[in-house]
Structure formats: structure tokens, C-alpha cells
Amino acid sequence: MPLVLLLPPAASSQGLPFDQLWTLIGNASTYNPSIRPDADGPPVTVNCSLYITSLGSVEETSMDYKATLFLRQRWSDERLALAGPAGLGWLDLSPEAAASVWKPDAYFSNEKTAAPHAGTADNTMLRVFANGDVFYSTRLSLTLDCPMNLRQFPADVVTCSIYLESYSMSTRDIVFRWSLGNPVENSDQITIPEFKLGDKILHEDCTKNFSTGNFTCVRATFSLRRKIGYYMLQIYIPTLLIVIISWAAFWVNMESAPARVALGMTTILTMTTQSSGSRTSLPKLSYATAMDVWMTACMVFVFAAFLEYIAVTYALTNDHDLLLKLAKCKEEAEVDKKTKETEFGEKVSSLAQGIDNVSRVFFPICFLLFNLLYWSILLLVLNEGGE
């Protein structure tokens, strides 16, 4: 099997016997890659780190996200120690040769799909140091599970984690630890159109206890602040304008039934379409989101504006019928029925017009108060999430 030799100048001058390593891993009787280092001793400590190169495709419907990252692990395998002073050199093995070296059985427990990168060659690196330390790095593309609480959507913060565990070896054989310093880094080139990546990435131990034993686990957690600009342009401002347009009916002549009914029905249907569209990117939730509260309130205001004209029409019709009944019951021959209808009709018209006049003030004030309350709470949530 071929080896790729990369040495710093100082190491090459020492003449480290790298052929010894080649002979070792090429002989199954002297090196068995299925047995962990120091099999009879304490568990192997594996120092882990991650370098995240890209994040994206955060899906609310499936509650997952995609990430491309470098998984880096370092442990000690004294069987691979080379002669000569430690730290003066290392040997980079080709992917084919690296397959003959023991490696931790790490996996991402919250992954849905995972794919290694190959390109022109497998994107893996295994470096053996002179003191027996082994550094292993591989590039992966993952789809990871990310449970989301969407009650504050679209002013929410999505918290996602990456779980790295051992699959078959318990804590008696292997222990994962985060490397010292900054074990989880992200590229400065990461851009997510709908989210802003938080500044802090938490890394902690999450060792789990199963019926088969304790299994080592480390977890990295980061937050994604949702950007509300898209929803302002696509949802909030259009629905706000639809509600305001529905109030135009209060200035239309109450006798122009086709115009007022058409305006009311159009605004209701438009709001229904907007409400349905706002939920297409969300799963079937059993609770209401902040977006649902807004859409429901706007629908109520639009529907109430339509009911207002029904109330006006009902008043006109009822009072007109009552006028005719009264006129028939009265036996005053000198009273002209048409004159009575006109006089009473003016009173009825005045009452109906009064309903419109009150609605012109009442509806905007109520909607303004709702907006003050809604946006005050939403801004408070945004400020808390930004801290």
C-alpha cells in the first residue's frame, strides 16, 4: 500500500525510520487495527474538534439542517510510535494506508443523512507523529436533526446541536473529549440568508447511559437568530395594507351593495390566501405561532369590516319594513304614506350612516392598539434573543 511522506526539514535531517511504521501496519501479526490501543489498560482518550465550513437549508417542516464540516480527532497509539525524538516529524498516510490503522468508531447520533467527500480523492487525512499520536481528519456533509420551538416564529431563535458519540465502544474502552482552546470553529464565509449565526458555540459532555452500558458523547450547540426582514416584506406589510383597504368600504355609499360586498369578499379571500401561504413553510403544529396570532387578528378585522355592512343593511331593511307596517295600521287618511316613508327613512338613513361614521374611527383605533401590543411584545422577544 502506498504511503505519502510529508516531513518538515528538521525531521528529515534526523533520518526517522519511517519504514518501521510501514512494516508494522503491513503485518497483521504485529498490528491489529480491530483492537484499540492499550487494550488492557485505561480507555483511549480521543480529543475531538470540528471546523464547520458551511451551514444552510434549515427546514422548519422537517426540522433539520445541513452542514459541511471537518471532523478532527487525535489520540495516542503507542504501537505506532517511531524511533527518534518525538515532535520532529510525522507521517501522512494515504487513504488506502489509513484503512489499516485503528480509528475511533465515532458517529453523529442526530444525523439523518451523512456523506463523505471524495472528489478526485477521499477527503481524509491520517497523520502519525513520532511519539505515537495519531491525528485523523475527514470532511463530511450531514443532514442533522434540529427540534425547533416555533411559538415565537418569526422572531424566534433556533438552537441546533451536533452530537458525536461512540457506537460500539463503551466508556470502558473509549472516551471523547473536546480539544482544549476552541474545539468548535466556523468559517468566516458562512452566510445563511434567513438566519444570523450566534457568536457563541457551546461544547459540553453528553455521555449517555443505555441498557448496553455507558457510551461517550460530546455535543456542540449553536444558535441561529431568524431574520424578520423577509417576513416583513412578504407577510406583515401586505396583510397590514389589506386590513386598511377593507376600511374603504365605510366611505362607500351604503346603497351601493355590489361595491361594498365585492370589496369585503375580495379582502377576505386575499387574507385567506395570505394566511395559507404563511403556513406552507411550517409543519403541522399543535400550537399557535406569533405569525398565527397576527394572521388571525388581521382576518378578524377584515371579516368584522364585512359584517359591519351586513349590520348596516339589516338596519335599513328592518326599519323600512317596520315603517310600512305602521303606515298600514294607522287610519289617518290625510297622512301621505310616501311622506311618512321619507321622514322615517331619513331617520333610518341617519342611523345607518352613524354606524359607518363610528366604524371609520373605531376600527383604526382598535387595530392601532393591537399593533402597539403585538409589536411591543415582538420587539421584546427580538431584544431578548439578541442578548
KOLMAR-826343 format. One record per atom (N, C-alpha, C): residue in three letters; y, z negated, x negated. Coordinates in steps of 0.001 Angstrom, whole numbers, padded with zeros to 6 digits, always signed. Last residue first. Example, Ala and Ser with C-alpha at 12.3 -4.5 7.8 and 13.67 -1.06 7.14 Angstrom:
BEGIN
ser-002250-007080-012850ser-001060-007140-013670ser+000030-007870-012900ala-005690-007800-013190ala-004500-007800-012300ala-003300-007800-013200
***
This chain:
BEGIN
glu+039205-022939+029496glu+039354-024020+028532glu+038150-024095+027610gly+038706-021094+031411gly+039285-020618+030158gly+039407-021679+029105gly+037813-022466+033598gly+036844-021678+032859gly+037366-021205+031528glu+040204-023540+034482glu+039148-024444+034019glu+038128-023696+033190asn+041551-021204+035243asn+042087-022023+034146asn+041027-022970+033591leu+039943-020335+037365leu+040123-019494+036194leu+040613-020295+034992val+040264-022446+039173val+038930-022163+038630val+039042-021315+037363leu+042975-022144+039700leu+042496-023398+039119leu+041123-023197+038485leu+042958-019669+040905leu+043629-019816+039610leu+043207-021100+038914leu+041589-020376+043266leu+041003-019401+042347leu+041642-019492+040959ile+043344-022170+044490ile+042011-022627+044086ile+041409-021682+043061ser+045514-020436+044866ser+045691-021689+044113ser+044347-022195+043614trp+044454-018460+046456trp+044775-018125+045073trp+045062-019362+044238tyr+044050-019940+048891tyr+042956-019231+048215tyr+043275-018996+046744leu+046591-020944+049588leu+045465-021853+049371leu+044377-021172+048536leu+048088-018570+049789leu+048529-019655+048902leu+047381-020592+048577asn+046619-017198+051736asn+046717-016674+050380asn+047137-017747+049390phe+047059-018814+053997phe+045698-018628+053488phe+045733-018144+052043leu+049806-018453+054258leu+049272-019787+053958leu+047856-019698+053408leu+049843-015709+054886leu+050516-016188+053681leu+049991-017565+053277phe+048538-015706+057309phe+047919-015009+056184phe+048546-015446+054859cys+050392-017142+058863cys+049030-017657+058675cys+048357-017004+057469ile+052596-015392+058691ile+052701-016766+058172ile+051312-017339+057910pro+051652-012998+059914pro+052036-013022+058487pro+052103-014427+057905phe+051094-014073+062606phe+050055-013506+061747phe+050468-013489+060275phe+053640-014967+063613phe+052504-015879+063465phe+051469-015337+062477val+055347-012768+063811val+055687-013870+062902val+054456-014711+062575arg+054152-011062+065565arg+054831-010484+064404arg+055176-011547+063364ser+053345-012711+067636ser+052336-012244+066696ser+052970-011679+065426val+055731-012991+069085val+055162-014163+068401val+054165-013728+067327asn+055978-010357+070021asn+057022-010938+069171asn+056506-012144+068384asp+053692-010080+071630asp+053865-009236+070442asp+054875-009840+069479ile+054324-011982+073568ile+053101-012139+072766ile+053200-011310+071485gly+056634-010842+074644gly+056725-012119+073942gly+055508-012388+073071gln+055616-008669+075916gln+056447-008430+074749gln+056603-009704+073930ala+054364-010024+077981ala+053566-009253+077030ala+054341-008988+075744leu+056641-011098+079297leu+055604-011981+078771leu+054770-011265+077714ser+058012-008763+080016ser+058671-009720+079136ser+057656-010670+078509ser+056212-007642+081750ser+056533-006943+080519ser+057190-007875+079524val+056405-009528+083787val+055153-009359+083069val+055381-008690+081727lys+059037-009080+084590lys+058652-010390+084090lys+057369-010303+083257glu+058864-006458+085389glu+059761-006779+084277glu+059425-008137+083678gly+057144-006735+087530gly+056690-006002+086354gly+057557-006275+085152phe+058727-007918+089358phe+057645-008711+088759phe+057125-008056+087486glu+060493-005780+089830glu+061007-007081+089397glu+059917-007897+088706thr+058700-003735+090605thr+059586-003542+089453thr+060065-004878+088912glu+057485-004786+092833glu+056671-004449+091667glu+057531-004325+090418lys+059718-005005+094491lys+059010-006205+094071lys+058195-005939+092809thr+060298-002322+094855thr+061296-003182+094224thr+060651-004445+093694lys+058057-001476+096197lys+058308-000956+094852lys+059317-001809+094103lys+058322-002735+098648lys+057230-003099+097757lys+057487-002636+096323asp+061218-004060+099985asp+060614-002841+099464asp+059561-003219+098418val+061497-006039+102730val+061325-006040+101273val+060608-004772+100846glu+061511-005976+105427glu+062694-005438+104770glu+062509-005302+103259ala+059164-007151+106203ala+059264-005692+106336ala+060456-005139+105581glu+057262-009491+105057glu+058698-009209+105082glu+058892-007701+105050glu+054835-010620+104861glu+055147-009838+106065glu+056626-009573+106176lys+052636-010716+102094lys+053959-011005+102642lys+054259-010080+103818cys+050294-009603+101247cys+050246-010817+102062cys+051583-011122+102715lys+051065-007491+099638lys+050342-007195+100871lys+050343-008392+101799ala+052251-008794+097508ala+053069-007891+098329ala+052397-007582+099653leu+050107-010123+096401leu+051201-010888+097002leu+052036-010018+097926lys+048652-007950+095427lys+048081-008846+096448lys+049162-009643+097141leu+050414-006886+093540leu+050027-006075+094695leu+049448-006948+095802leu+050527-009015+091696leu+051731-008562+092382leu+051383-007766+093639leu+047935-009054+090677leu+048410-010193+091462leu+049651-009817+092253asp+047969-006688+089222asp+047090-006808+090384asp+047518-007951+091274his+049789-007451+087249his+050113-006330+088120his+049243-006369+089371asp+048456-009491+085953asp+049687-009810+086676asp+050087-008670+087608asn+046303-008047+084838asn+046090-009158+085765asn+047332-009435+086604thr+047570-006155+083144thr+046709-005741+084253thr+046564-006838+085287leu+049043-007749+081262leu+049683-006694+082052leu+048869-006346+083288ala+047020-009357+080181ala+048156-009960+080890ala+048848-008938+081783tyr+045405-007415+078977tyr+044859-008258+080053tyr+045980-008892+080864thr+047126-006446+077023thr+046682-005562+078101thr+046147-006352+079278val+047293-008747+075378val+048498-008166+075993val+048118-007277+077174ala+044643-009048+074604ala+045292-010115+075383ala+046543-009586+076082ile+044329-006710+073164ile+043497-006910+074354ile+044111-007988+075235tyr+046062-007221+071096tyr+046425-006167+072046tyr+045584-006261+073312glu+044618-009274+069835glu+045961-009543+070344glu+046375-008481+071359leu+042339-008133+068845leu+042220-008950+070057leu+043583-009243+070658phe+043437-006978+066562phe+042923-006106+067616phe+042796-006873+068933ala+044043-009274+065116ala+045131-008352+065468ala+044702-007391+066567ala+041475-010279+064739ala+042406-011020+065600ala+043584-010139+066014phe+040497-008424+062931phe+039899-008483+064257phe+040810-009222+065230val+042101-009044+060724val+042136-007696+061294val+041584-007701+062711phe+041384-011730+060294phe+042778-011380+060581phe+042877-009998+061222val+038611-011459+059749val+039067-012265+060887val+040500-011904+061267met+038666-009948+057415met+038045-009397+058612met+038496-010153+059862cys+039859-011801+055687cys+040551-010542+055988cys+039981-009905+057242ala+037818-013753+055654ala+039154-014087+056162ala+039922-012823+056537thr+035733-012284+054475thr+035580-012828+055829thr+036934-013155+056445met+036796-011753+051951met+036465-010642+052838met+036324-011121+054278trp+037068-014396+050905trp+038220-013503+051053trp+037941-012394+052069val+034414-015306+050950val+035452-016047+051683val+036657-015148+051930asp+033199-013476+049236asp+032812-013504+050644asp+033862-014220+051490met+034373-014225+046793met+034654-012895+047351met+034309-012841+048831ala+033185-016667+046398ala+034639-016632+046629ala+035057-015282+047201thr+030079-016571+048305thr+030861-016499+047081thr+032351-016540+047426ala+027698-018490+050098ala+028893-017645+050105ala+029595-017701+048754tyr+024095-018214+049736tyr+025351-018966+049805tyr+026522-017991+049721ser+021929-016710+049269ser+021857-017588+050444ser+023102-018452+050590leu+022248-013263+048311leu+022457-014688+048073leu+022369-015466+049374lys+020924-010652+047150lys+020961-011237+048491lys+021021-012755+048361pro+023167-009751+044391pro+021854-009928+045036pro+022024-010523+046426leu+025852-007342+044155leu+025362-008719+044192leu+023974-008769+044798ser+026974-004888+044432ser+026664-005305+043064ser+026107-006723+042996thr+027517-004703+047145thr+026482-003831+046571thr+026064-004274+045168arg+029563-006085+048256arg+028302-006803+048072arg+027222-005954+047417ser+031689-004412+048611ser+031872-005524+047679ser+030570-006265+047392gly+030816-002662+050620gly+030901-002194+049239gly+031021-003318+048237ser+031103-004280+052890ser+029763-003847+052471ser+029764-003392+051020ser+033892-004509+052909ser+033060-005708+052798ser+031653-005353+052334gln+034707-001861+053267gln+035077-002581+052039gln+034187-003803+051826thr+033641-001421+055843thr+033196-000614+054705thr+033499-001317+053383thr+035120-003285+057311thr+033663-003383+057272thr+033095-002606+056089met+037689-002286+056961met+037351-003593+056402met+035844-003772+056306thr+037426+000082+058420thr+037730+000135+056989thr+037381-001182+056309leu+036970-000910+060983leu+035925-000124+060326leu+036158-000043+058810ile+039459-002173+061392ile+038208-002941+061443ile+037095-002203+060711thr+041268-000033+061235thr+041357-001122+060258thr+040076-001961+060241thr+040390+001479+063462thr+040375+002042+062107thr+040407+000949+061049met+040842-000200+065642met+039474+000174+065293met+039383+000726+063872gly+043698-000359+065561gly+042860-001548+065440gly+041440-001221+065010leu+044460+002330+065902leu+044867+001601+064702leu+043984+000382+064476ala+043344+002869+068429ala+042913+003639+067259ala+043262+002919+065972val+044788+001055+070006val+043339+000916+069893val+042826+001652+068655arg+047380+002071+069698arg+047073+000718+069250arg+045571+000505+069093ala+047146+004697+070721ala+047643+004468+069361ala+047223+003093+068846pro+046183+004354+073375pro+045405+005110+072380pro+045844+004813+070944ala+048330+002745+074612ala+046987+002220+074371ala+046212+003024+073330ser+051248+002262+074794ser+050585+003324+074031ser+049206+002843+073605glu+052365+000058+075872glu+051803+001008+076818glu+051116+002173+076119met+053458-001284+073759met+052239-001838+074345met+051603-000907+075377asn+054518+000520+070927asn+054714+000281+072368asn+053405-000162+072999val+054085-001210+067870val+053812-000031+068682val+053960-000394+070153trp+054251-003545+066532trp+055510-002827+066733trp+055318-001526+067535phe+051692-004407+066256phe+052600-005282+067006phe+053936-004593+067288ala+050455-002629+064563ala+050215-002484+066000ala+051174-003330+066822ala+050901-003494+062021ala+051797-002450+062533ala+051630-002261+064026trp+048904-005164+061208trp+050035-005778+061918trp+051000-004734+062473ser+047222-003577+059750ser+046789-003954+061102ser+047923-004588+061906ile+048496-003491+057283ile+048574-002313+058160ile+048180-002669+059590ile+047696-005967+056254ile+049115-005743+056564ile+049271-004545+057499val+044962-005461+055892val+045392-006526+056799val+046844-006314+057213ile+045124-003431+053965ile+044511-003159+055278ile+044931-004206+056295leu+046210-004768+051786leu+047000-003741+052454leu+046439-003399+053829leu+044035-006415+051138leu+045333-007006+051479leu+046196-005996+052241thr+042151-004502+050419thr+041929-005284+051641thr+043211-005990+052081pro+043364-003474+048006pro+043112-002629+049184pro+042922-003420+050473ile+043481-005939+046385ile+044698-005234+046810ile+044432-004302+047988tyr+040663-006661+046154tyr+041682-007552+046706tyr+042910-006795+047212ile+039142-004307+045178ile+038803-005095+046368ile+040021-005812+046952gln+040117-002923+042959gln+039150-002272+043835gln+038904-003011+045146leu+041951-004551+041604leu+042301-003159+041907leu+041391-002541+042959met+040597-006989+041411met+041935-006947+041988met+042278-005532+042445tyr+038313-006259+040090tyr+038187-006647+041497tyr+039547-006705+042182tyr+039327-005756+037524tyr+038640-004697+038275tyr+038604-005017+039756gly+040352-008312+036758gly+041225-007153+036962gly+040586-006055+037795ile+038789-010430+036081ile+039030-010232+037503ile+039844-008981+037797lys+036085-010790+033911lys+037460-010306+034040lys+037709-009901+035489arg+034117-013661+033359arg+034288-012401+034075arg+035776-012052+034173arg+033059-014917+030339arg+034092-015062+031363arg+034320-013711+032033leu+030087-016013+029204leu+030788-014759+029471leu+031758-014995+030627ser+028707-018091+026656ser+029328-017912+027972ser+030078-016586+028024phe+025514-018923+025211phe+026879-018425+025122phe+027395-018156+026534thr+023010-020560+023391thr+023670-020395+024687thr+025107-019952+024471ala+019842-020558+021970ala+021257-020240+021743ala+021882-019928+023101arg+017141-022678+021108arg+017905-021975+022143arg+019335-021755+021694val+013768-023023+020047val+015199-023159+019781val+015943-022258+020766cys+010665-024700+020041cys+011586-023790+020727cys+013010-024077+020258thr+007167-025458+019719thr+008535-025463+019210thr+009383-024404+019900phe+005140-027115+022011phe+005441-025854+021327phe+006926-025816+020970asn+002515-029374+022544asn+003953-029196+022345asn+004200-027928+021525gly-000250-028377+024741gly+000381-029038+023607gly+001883-028832+023579thr-001262-027343+027037thr-001964-026976+025800thr-001341-027607+024561ser+000510-028085+028953ser-000821-028697+029011ser-001621-028413+027749phe+003612-028428+027101phe+002711-027772+028043phe+001371-028501+028043asn+006833-029103+026324asn+005527-029745+026415asn+004719-029049+027496lys+009132-027611+023998lys+008558-027769+025331lys+007162-028373+025263thr+012267-027826+022365thr+010812-027937+022267thr+010218-028313+023622cys+014858-026955+021894cys+014367-026996+023273cys+012846-027056+023286asp+017834-027498+020004asp+016383-027521+020071asp+015948-027635+021537glu+020666-025214+019949glu+020028-026513+020075glu+018509-026361+020117his+023860-023878+019888his+022485-023724+019415his+021844-025099+019362leu+026493-022178+021507leu+025765-023421+021279leu+024348-023105+020826ile+029241-020502+020570ile+027839-020264+020881ile+027070-021532+020520lys+032603-020022+021546lys+031577-020922+021038lys+030193-020488+021503asp+034192-018109+022754asp+034322-018316+021309asp+033175-019138+020738gly+032746-015792+025138gly+033323-017067+024731gly+033317-017247+023226leu+033586-012483+025953leu+032645-013381+025302leu+033348-014643+024839lys+034463-011286+029031lys+035005-011715+027754lys+034062-012743+027159phe+033438-008439+031005phe+033382-009831+030584phe+034109-010039+029258glu+033444-005754+031527glu+033667-006647+032662glu+033760-008117+032260pro+033012-004472+029000pro+034142-004108+029879pro+034457-005151+030945ile+032538-005954+026029ile+031887-005886+027336ile+032987-005633+028359thr+032080-005407+022636thr+033010-005285+023754thr+032200-005143+025032ile+031669-006234+019307ile+031114-006387+020656ile+032225-006305+021693gln+032599-006202+016765gln+032710-004950+017513gln+032166-005060+018934asp+031987-008476+015452asp+033356-008371+015961asp+033545-007128+016827ser+028750-009745+016282ser+029592-008735+015653ser+030985-008730+016279asn+027892-013188+016043asn+028013-011949+016814asn+028991-011009+016120glu+025465-015641+015059glu+026710-014901+014872glu+026715-013668+015762val+023976-018582+014621val+024076-017521+015631val+025448-016871+015504pro+024239-020421+012549pro+022986-019679+012689pro+023032-018532+013696asn+026282-021487+010380asn+026489-020764+011637asn+025273-019881+011896gly+024797-024189+008906gly+026024-023386+008967gly+026206-022781+010341leu+021209-023801+008717leu+022449-024557+008566leu+023655-023616+008619ser+019090-022408+011262ser+019590-022463+009892ser+020899-023239+009856trp+017161-024204+013586trp+018286-023311+013334trp+018744-023480+011897arg+013615-024281+013373arg+014893-024971+013213arg+015980-023914+013048phe+010320-024600+014545phe+011506-023764+014393phe+012736-024654+014274val+007263-025374+013161val+008465-025940+013767val+009627-025005+013476ile+003700-025382+013300ile+004959-024680+013017ile+006101-025333+013781asp+001520-027112+013737asp+001409-026039+012740asp+002748-025410+012363arg+002140-028927+015637arg+001300-029403+014527arg+001261-028372+013409thr+003420-027595+017623thr+004273-028242+016620thr+003456-028875+015495ser+001206-024728+017960ser+001907-025919+018435ser+002738-026511+017313met+001086-021284+018233met+001010-022418+017323met+001837-023580+017864ser+001545-019232+020051ser+000183-019786+019947ser+000079-021029+019077tyr+004381-018808+020199tyr+003482-018515+021313tyr+002155-019258+021211ser+007465-020405+019725ser+006180-020040+019130ser+005169-019873+020253glu+010631-019047+020849glu+009540-020009+020839glu+008363-019482+020022leu+013906-018815+021747leu+012966-018358+020725leu+011888-019422+020571tyr+016068-017818+024228tyr+015042-018784+023874tyr+014076-018156+022871ile+019357-017498+024904ile+018282-016812+024200ile+017305-017883+023735ser+021378-017557+027900ser+020699-018171+026755ser+019691-017214+026153cys+024548-017572+029603cys+023258-016964+029277cys+022696-017596+028010thr+026742-018077+032148thr+026169-018736+030972thr+024759-018203+030745val+029633-016747+033431val+028185-016552+033346val+027690-017165+032041val+032094-017966+035443val+031674-017872+034041val+030156-017789+034034asp+034052-016389+038061asp+033017-017245+037513asp+032825-017042+036013ala+035531-015076+039904ala+036263-015899+038934ala+035299-016817+038197pro+034562-013581+042070pro+034533-013003+040722pro+035342-013779+039692phe+032239-016293+042121phe+032427-014862+041880phe+033614-014341+042686gln+031494-018878+042561gln+032898-018637+042237gln+033184-017171+041915arg+028751-018632+043006arg+029594-019204+044061arg+031081-018919+043817leu+026763-017707+041343leu+027829-016782+041720leu+028732-017336+042823asn+025007-018559+038672asn+025575-019210+039854asn+026830-018430+040229met+022198-016905+037277met+023647-016986+037478met+023973-017752+038750pro+019807-016573+034661pro+020135-017087+036004pro+021638-017329+036134cys+018801-014140+032837cys+020013-014966+032807cys+020344-015425+034228asp+016440-012611+030669asp+016730-013239+031948asp+017945-014152+031815leu+017054-009729+028678leu+016796-011156+028796leu+017218-011683+030162thr+015941-007139+026896thr+016489-007423+028226thr+016087-008840+028560leu+016619-006161+023524leu+015998-007037+024505leu+016706-006952+025848ser+015854-004727+020503ser+016640-004550+021722ser+015909-005274+022844leu+015889-005830+017083leu+015263-005728+018401leu+016294-005417+019470arg+015012-005920+013711arg+016032-005520+014688arg+015354-005225+016010thr+014130-008569+011477thr+013763-007423+012301thr+014835-007173+013352ser+013324-010261+008489ser+014362-009824+009426ser+013864-008600+010184tyr+012355-012935+006478tyr+011897-011851+007346tyr+012998-011537+008360phe+011730-014350+003407phe+012794-014028+004360phe+012361-012797+005152val+010080-016949+001830val+009924-015642+002459val+011039-015471+003489asp+009648-018642-001268asp+010348-018498+000016asp+010204-017065+000525gly+008582-018624-003795gly+007659-018618-002671gly+008334-018578-001313asn+010370-018317-005829asn+009885-019680-005571asn+008947-019761-004377ala+011051-015613-005750ala+010211-016092-006845ala+009652-017486-006592phe+010764-014312-002383phe+011501-014845-003527phe+010535-015428-004558val+010295-011485-000492val+009598-012613-001106val+010369-013036-002351arg+011284-010120+002510arg+011679-010355+001113arg+010986-011621+000610leu+011028-007673+004815leu+010377-008900+004368leu+010623-009043+002878met+012431-006078+007548met+012554-006361+006128met+011845-007670+005830thr+012558-003361+009877thr+012104-004692+009473thr+012286-004836+007977asn+012621-000905+011542asn+013773-001733+011175asn+013325-003169+010923asp+010619+001718+010352asp+010665+000455+011083asp+011828-000397+010586ala+012508+004784+010067ala+011544+003814+009542ala+011661+002548+010379thr+014120+006326+011600thr+013408+007007+010514thr+012366+006104+009871gly+013521+004389+014442gly+014360+005414+013828gly+013579+006207+012797ala+012795+001711+015418ala+012054+002422+014380ala+012933+003455+013689his+013135-001477+016838his+013758-000218+016459his+012967+000418+015317pro+011222-002976+019516pro+011695-002922+018116pro+012289-001547+017835ala+011958-004232+022662ala+011572-003025+021931ala+012101-003110+020508ala+011233-005949+025662ala+011635-006017+024251ala+011127-004772+023551thr+012025-007365+028851thr+011501-006261+028038thr+012013-006437+026618lys+012555-010004+029428lys+011903-009169+030429lys+011286-007941+029769glu+012559-013184+027806glu+012704-011740+027765glu+011987-011083+028940asn+012421-015873+027415asn+013120-015400+028619asn+013347-013891+028606ser+011100-016235+024986ser+010412-016639+026220ser+011122-016172+027483phe+010539-014240+022378phe+011656-014661+023237phe+011099-014960+024623tyr+008460-015443+019677tyr+008738-014529+020787tyr+009888-015096+021608ala+006718-015783+016562ala+007889-016036+017409ala+007984-014997+018524asp+004655-016561+014710asp+004381-015861+015976asp+005515-016098+016979pro+005565-015965+011276pro+005535-016805+012475pro+005308-015959+013730lys+003287-014257+009044lys+004617-014382+009670lys+004498-015262+010904trp+001625-013361+006050trp+001689-014234+007224trp+003124-014329+007724val+001350-009939+005135val+001903-011267+004850val+001955-012078+006150ser+000748-007352+005672ser-000311-008140+005026ser+000148-009551+004694ala+003001-006119+006576ala+001982-006420+007572ala+000870-007290+007006ala+004411-005464+004325ala+004784-006705+005015ala+003754-007094+006065ala+003443-002952+003703ala+003000-004093+002902ala+003294-005411+003591glu+004792-001500+005688glu+003342-001452+005610glu+002799-002639+004827pro+007525-002022+005166pro+006926-002480+006424pro+005400-002473+006390ser+007746-003125+001686ser+007846-002097+002709ser+007203-002611+003998leu+009355-006006+000379leu+008150-005283+000715leu+008440-004223+001778asp+011269-006936-002251asp+011356-006438-000880asp+010141-005573-000593leu+011334-009751-004206leu+010624-008503-003974leu+010744-008123-002508trp+013674-011266-006445trp+012892-011201-005214trp+012258-009834-005116gly+014975-013578-008887gly+014610-012268-008360gly+013839-012380-007065leu+015733-016091-009560leu+016202-014992-010393leu+015863-013617-009826gly+014649-018137-008074gly+016000-017697-007740gly+016499-016547-008562ala+012720-019830-010559ala+012993-019484-009170ala+014432-019034-009015pro+011400-018512-013552pro+012388-019364-012896pro+012677-018895-011478gly+007860-017585-013370gly+009225-017442-013856gly+010175-018334-013089ala+005616-016182-010906ala+005866-016869-012170ala+007311-016648-012601leu+006024-016636-007351leu+005878-015807-008552leu+006148-016631-009798ala+004358-017588-004365ala+005281-017932-005448ala+004962-017113-006694leu+002675-017272-002264leu+003372-016070-002720leu+004340-016347-003862arg+001778-019742-001613arg+000775-018785-002083arg+001422-017528-002669glu+003876-021066-000486glu+003622-021274-001914glu+002581-020304-002464asp+006141-020125+001554asp+004703-019856+001436asp+004367-019907-000054ser+008677-021153+003706ser+008116-021235+002353ser+006614-021012+002407trp+010980-019108+005626trp+010031-020199+005457trp+009482-020160+004030arg+013217-017668+007868arg+012933-017996+006461arg+012017-019214+006407gln+014311-014982+009921gln+013528-016198+009745gln+013233-016405+008254arg+016312-013266+012216arg+016087-013599+010810arg+015372-014935+010712leu+016840-010618+014286leu+016164-011913+014213leu+015812-012165+012752phe+019604-008935+015360phe+018740-009112+014199phe+018155-010523+014271leu+019930-007278+018579leu+020177-008335+017601leu+019223-008220+016418thr+021190-006370+021650thr+020584-005861+020423thr+020933-006837+019314ala+020674-007067+025085ala+021229-007446+023789ala+020458-006739+022689lys+021367-007225+028564lys+020741-006551+027427lys+021443-006957+026136tyr+020548-009457+031273tyr+021497-008766+030408tyr+020732-008155+029248asp+020087-010416+034746asp+019664-010286+033364asp+020747-009570+032572met+019946-010304+037676met+020269-011494+036894met+019657-011417+035487ser+019789-008175+039320ser+018536-008597+038689ser+018703-009847+037832thr+022483-008235+040199thr+021391-008030+041150thr+020054-008496+040578glu+024106-008481+037962glu+024017-009595+038891glu+022823-009459+039820glu+023664-007586+034673glu+023367-007182+036039glu+023225-008409+036928val+025250-006503+031921val+025000-007743+032646val+024854-007395+034129ser+025483-004558+029841ser+024648-004343+031025ser+024260-005659+031682gly+025590-006318+026634gly+026082-005469+027720gly+025106-005386+028859leu+026125-006656+023175leu+025800-007285+024452leu+026321-006376+025554ser+025205-006255+019751ser+025752-005720+020999ser+025257-006528+022179thr+024430-007801+017596thr+025252-006611+017344thr+025848-006031+018619ile+023935-010994+016545ile+023987-010174+017751ile+024943-009008+017503tyr+021781-012513+014550tyr+023032-011764+014434tyr+023050-010754+015574leu+020305-015702+014170leu+020456-014471+014944leu+021793-013835+014610ser+017821-017650+012450ser+019209-017276+012713ser+019208-015948+013448cys+015662-020328+011459cys+015950-019123+012240cys+017449-018893+012346asn+013255-021629+009376asn+014683-021620+009654asn+015060-020275+010281val+010343-023235+009907val+010912-021895+009896val+012380-021994+010286thr+008032-025238+008408thr+009387-025237+008961thr+009986-023843+008781val+004714-025820+009163val+005638-024932+008464val+006995-024985+009161pro+003502-029235+009248pro+003821-027939+009873pro+004811-027140+009038pro+001635-030526+006352pro+002583-030635+007473pro+002898-029262+008054gly-001650-029175+005487gly-000504-030051+005314gly+000396-030123+006542asp-003569-027285+005627asp-003998-028676+005787asp-002841-029664+005714ala-002187-024900+005163ala-002865-025086+006448ala-003282-026535+006689asp-000051-023702+003631asp-000384-025132+003577asp-001072-025555+004879pro+000745-021014+005830pro+000889-021691+004537pro+000577-023177+004657arg-001857-019960+008192arg-000484-020340+007844arg-000437-020980+006470ile-003911-017142+008236ile-003833-018587+008049ile-002435-018949+007575ser-003822-014447+008221ser-004029-015082+009532ser-003979-016599+009454pro-003674-013513+005651pro-002434-013558+006437pro-002592-014176+007815asn-005115-014889+002907asn-005473-014547+004281asn-004227-014646+005159tyr-005823-014259-000345tyr-004685-014461+000573tyr-005098-013973+001955thr-008227-013947-001652thr-007244-014854-002255thr-006050-015130-001341ser-009650-012163-000131ser-010328-013391-000562ser-009370-014400-001169ala-008087-009949+000270ala-008283-010857+001402ala-008944-012163+000986asn-005727-008703-001730asn-007083-009227-001810asn-007277-010274-000727gly-003099-008035-001706gly-004046-006938-001514gly-005484-007399-001519ile-001714-010248-002331ile-001755-009885-000916ile-002701-008725-000642leu-002284-010274-005190leu-002598-011390-004300leu-002743-010935-002858thr-001328-007940-006305thr-002758-008219-006406thr-003175-009286-005403trp+001378-008321-005752trp+000671-007166-005198trp-000841-007397-005205leu+001903-010539-007302leu+002025-010630-005860leu+001251-009510-005183gln+001530-009453-009836gln+000704-010579-009419gln+000724-010732-007908asp+003509-007678-010170asp+002178-007138-009916asp+001221-008231-009452phe+005682-009152-010927phe+005548-008837-009512phe+004191-008237-009177pro+006428-011128-013196pro+005173-010390-012969pro+004948-010117-011491leu+009700-010612-014401leu+008832-011354-013489leu+007588-010528-013162gly+011578-010049-016555gly+010244-009457-016505gly+009289-010240-015636gln+014153-010729-016954gln+013188-011791-017147gln+011759-011259-017116ser+015586-008482-016256ser+015545-008822-017672ser+014527-009912-017952ser+015475-008520-013497ser+014684-007516-014196ser+014575-007832-015680ala+017296-010532-012886ala+015871-010748-012643ala+015035-009768-013440ala+019775-009487-013537ala+019312-010668-014264ala+017818-010850-014120pro+020040-007292-011698pro+019903-007079-013151pro+019343-008268-013889pro+017890-007741-008849pro+019188-007832-009494pro+019013-007696-010992leu+015580-005422-007456leu+015831-006561-008331leu+017273-006573-008794leu+013325-004181-005321leu+014764-004308-005464leu+015041-005569-006269leu+010700-002095-004621leu+011155-003087-005586leu+012665-003043-005703val+008398-001723-002203val+009755-001314-002548val+010343-002406-003414leu+005013-000621-002367leu+005979-001696-002438leu+007336-001110-002779pro+002255+000759-000510pro+003437+000879-001377pro+004327-000334-001304met-001193+000000-000851met+000000+000000+000000met+001232+000000-000879
***
